[in-house]
Amino acid sequence: MVETMLDFMLGPMRGISHFYFEHQMLFNMIIVGLALYKLFFTKKNKANESTNY
């Protein structure tokens, strides 16, 4: 019953969500890595810009 409802509500997105749930750990590591990269390197660049003036 639940599977039928999900197929009806999600339609073609069902295959994409299945792929995401299979590889969720990989996608989450990539997202967290990009967020940490942006967090550390944007703060470093802002600190360098403020000292240049």
Protein Blocks (a to p, Z undefined) as FASTA:
>chain_A
ZZmmmmmmnmmmmmmmmmmmmmmmmmmmmmmmmmmmmmmmmmmmmmmmmmmZZ
